[in-house]
Every structure is written in C-alpha cells, then in structure tokens.
C-alpha cells in the first residue's frame, strides 16, 4: 500500500487498482484503513530519517569546530557554535521560519481532520 501511496495514486485509483489487480476482496473502508496506515508508516520513516540527518549534521559541525579550533580559526568556531545553537533551538526563529511552522501545523490539522472524516 505504501508503494501505491508514494506513487501518487489517489483513493479512487487505489480502490480501482485493488479491485482489478489483486484478489484481496476488501471493502473501501478497509482500503481507507490501509491507506491511513501507509501514510503513518511514511511519516514515521521520514521522522527517523530526519532525526538521523539532524544527528549527522551535529556530528559534522562538532568536527568542524574541533578542526577550526586546532588552526585557531575562531571566526569559524563562532559560526559553528551559532549553527549548533540554531539546530538546538536556542536562537529565536525569524519570521519566515515561524510562518512556515504555522503553515505546517495547519496542514497537519487538515490531514488529521480529513482522516477523521474517512
């Protein structure tokens, strides 16, 4: 099901695909449940990848800090410290980031509402 969702098929197309190309013999409501699970699995995978990328980024920044300190490049050290602080949410966000986060929250609410109506 995840493959069908990731391929961009809409609900009606998924229903038709299942009816024509599988022997599942399931109702639309069951397919809706499968689609919801697929979206949750995709979101969980994305969160895992995002967490890994965040950790990797911080490790790279720490390494850059050490290398910069070894050559007494204090300007780069300061930049690295700022980047690490931003990643950890220690600096206030600018207006564009706050606006984007608000948009993401609205989209999440719409998705939850849409899933609740199914």
C-alpha positions as CSV (number, residue, x, y, z in Angstrom):
1,X,0.0,0.0,0.0
2,X,2.9,2.4,0.8
3,X,4.1,1.9,-2.8
4,X,0.7,2.9,-4.2
5,X,0.5,6.0,-2.0
6,X,4.1,7.0,-2.8
7,X,3.4,6.6,-6.5
8,X,0.8,9.4,-6.2
9,X,-2.3,7.3,-6.7
10,X,-5.5,8.9,-5.3
11,X,-8.0,6.9,-3.2
12,X,-10.2,6.1,-6.2
13,X,-7.3,4.9,-8.2
14,X,-6.1,2.7,-5.3
15,X,-9.6,1.3,-4.9
16,X,-9.7,0.5,-8.7
17,X,-6.2,-1.0,-8.6
18,X,-7.1,-3.3,-5.7
19,X,-10.4,-4.4,-7.3
20,X,-8.8,-5.1,-10.7
21,X,-5.3,-6.3,-9.9
22,X,-5.5,-8.1,-6.6
23,X,-7.5,-10.9,-5.0
24,X,-7.9,-9.1,-1.7
25,X,-11.7,-8.9,-1.7
26,X,-11.8,-6.0,0.7
27,X,-14.2,-3.1,1.2
28,X,-13.5,0.5,0.6
29,X,-13.4,1.1,4.3
30,X,-10.7,-1.5,4.8
31,X,-8.7,0.1,2.0
32,X,-9.1,3.5,3.7
33,X,-7.6,1.9,6.8
34,X,-4.7,0.6,4.8
35,X,-4.1,4.0,3.2
36,X,-4.1,5.6,6.6
37,X,-1.5,3.1,7.9
38,X,0.6,3.7,4.8
39,X,0.6,7.5,5.5
40,X,1.6,6.8,9.1
41,X,4.4,4.5,8.0
42,X,5.7,7.1,5.6
43,X,5.6,9.8,8.3
44,X,7.5,7.5,10.7
45,X,10.1,6.8,8.2
46,X,10.5,10.5,7.4
47,X,10.9,11.2,11.2
48,X,13.6,8.5,11.5
49,X,15.5,9.9,8.6
50,X,15.1,13.5,9.8
51,X,16.5,12.5,13.3
52,X,19.4,10.7,11.7
53,X,20.2,13.7,9.5
54,X,20.0,16.0,12.5
55,X,22.5,13.9,14.4
56,X,24.8,13.6,11.4
57,X,24.7,17.4,10.9
58,X,25.6,18.0,14.6
59,X,28.5,15.5,14.4
60,X,29.8,17.2,11.3
61,X,29.5,20.6,13.0
62,X,31.4,19.4,16.1
63,X,34.1,18.0,13.9
64,X,34.3,21.3,12.0
65,X,34.6,23.1,15.3
66,X,37.4,20.9,16.5
67,X,39.3,21.4,13.2
68,X,38.8,25.1,13.3
69,X,39.9,25.4,16.9
70,X,43.1,23.4,16.0
71,X,44.1,26.0,13.4
72,X,42.9,28.9,15.7
73,X,40.1,29.9,13.2
74,X,37.9,31.5,15.9
75,X,35.6,33.1,13.4
76,X,34.6,29.7,12.0
77,X,34.3,28.4,15.6
78,X,31.9,31.1,16.4
79,X,29.9,30.4,13.3
80,X,29.8,26.7,14.2
81,X,28.6,27.4,17.7
82,X,25.8,29.6,16.2
83,X,24.7,26.8,13.8
84,X,24.7,24.2,16.6
85,X,22.6,26.6,18.7
86,X,20.1,27.1,15.9
87,X,19.8,23.4,15.4
88,X,19.1,23.0,19.1
89,X,16.5,25.8,19.0
90,X,18.5,28.2,21.2
91,X,18.1,31.2,18.9
92,X,14.8,32.9,18.2
93,X,13.5,32.0,14.8
94,X,13.0,34.6,12.2
95,X,9.5,35.5,10.8
96,X,9.7,33.3,7.7
97,X,10.5,30.2,9.7
98,X,7.7,30.9,12.2
99,X,5.3,31.4,9.3
100,X,6.4,28.1,7.7
101,X,6.0,26.2,11.0
102,X,2.5,27.7,11.4
103,X,1.6,26.5,7.9
104,X,2.9,23.0,8.7
105,X,0.8,22.9,11.8
106,X,-2.3,24.0,9.8
107,X,-1.6,21.3,7.2
108,X,-1.2,18.6,9.9
109,X,-4.6,19.7,11.4
110,X,-6.2,19.4,8.0
111,X,-4.8,15.9,7.4
112,X,-6.0,14.8,10.9
113,X,-9.4,16.2,10.1
114,X,-9.5,14.5,6.7
115,X,-8.5,11.2,8.2
116,X,-11.2,11.6,10.9
117,X,-13.9,12.0,8.2
118,X,-13.0,8.8,6.4
